[in-house]
């Protein structure tokens, strides 16, 4: 998958395109978390609306678990909004990550994701 990263008003926008695979999804989410931390941001919007294909249930579990472990290992507490539509994005990976301490939610529309992220304010803190 290709990944474009942009700092926006108090959050990092990560736009993913291409074909979905577990290794690429892990790369996209961990890279977004790393760049957000480097920039002092704790809010991340990952737009997967142009990603083709889908991960299996087990792969979604592994994605959520791996990203949460990555954030924990870096002492990060990001707020992650993921945009996409079923069956490609169904919220299971976000649920798994949430159960492990990452504040994560899934949305079908960009505006809803931005509204949710904005509830956390625009204060930039990576820890």
N, C-alpha and C positions, 0 to 999 in steps of 0.2 A: 504494500500500500504506500502511496505517496502521502506526505504529511507537510502541511503548511502551517507555520506558527506565527501568530501576530499578537502583540500586546495591544489590548484595548483599554477602555476606561476602567482600570482596576481589576481586570481579569485577563487571562490568556485564552485566546481563541485558537483551537487546534482543529484544522480541517483535514479530514482523511478522505482519500479517494482510492479507487482500485479494487482489487479482489480481496475478500476477507480470508484470513488464516489466523490461527492462534498465535503463531510466532509474530506475525505482523501487528496484530491487535495489541499484544503485550508491548511490542516496541513502541507503538504509537502512544499508548497511555503512559508508559513509564517515561518516555521522552518528554511528553507534555508536563508531567509532574516535575521532572528534573529542571526543565526550562522555567516553569513557573517559580520553583524554589530559587533558582538563580536570580530571577527578576524580583523576588520578594513578594510574589503574588500567591494568594491561597485560594483563589477562585479560578476554575478551569471550565471552559465550555468545549466539549469535543463534538464536532459536527461530523457524523457518520452517514448523513443522508445520501451521499453519493457512493457509498461503499457497496459493492456487488457481492452477493453470496451471503452465507450465514455460517455461524459456528454451531457445533452440536451443543447439547445441554452440558455435557461434561467439559467441553472447551470453554463455555461461558463461565462455568464454575471455576475452572483453572485461571481464567482471565481475572475474575474478581478477586480470587485468593492471592494471585501473584502481585497484582497492582497494590492491594492493601498491604501485603508484606513489604513491598518496595517502599511505600510511603512510610510505614512504621520504622523501617530500618534507617530512614533519613530523618526521623522525628518530624514528619510532615503531617498536617491535619487539613488537607485540601477539601474544598467543596467542589465536587465534580458533577457537572450536568452533561449528559450525553444526549444528542439529538439523532434520531433515526426512527424507522418504522419497522414493525414486525413483518416478516419473521427475522430480519437481520438484526434488529435491536428490540429486545423484549423485556429488558429490565432485570433479568436474572443475575447478570454479572454485577450490576449496581447493588442488588440486594446482598449478594455474597460479600462485596466490598464493604457495604454498610454494616453488616454483621461483624466485621473485623475493624471497625473504627473509622472508616473513611465515610464522610458525608457525601452520598452519591444518589443521584436520581436520574431517571430516563424520561425523555419527552419526545413527542412526535413533531413538535413545531419549535422553531428557533425562539420565537417571542415568549413562549411559555418557559423555556429554559432560562432565558435572560431574566424574566420576572422572578423566577425562583432564586437564581444567583444573586440578584439585587437585594433580596431579603437579608443577605449576609453582609450588606454594606460594601463599601469600596475600599476599606482600610486594607492596605497591603501588609500581610504578615505571612511568612512562610513557615513559622513554627507553631 
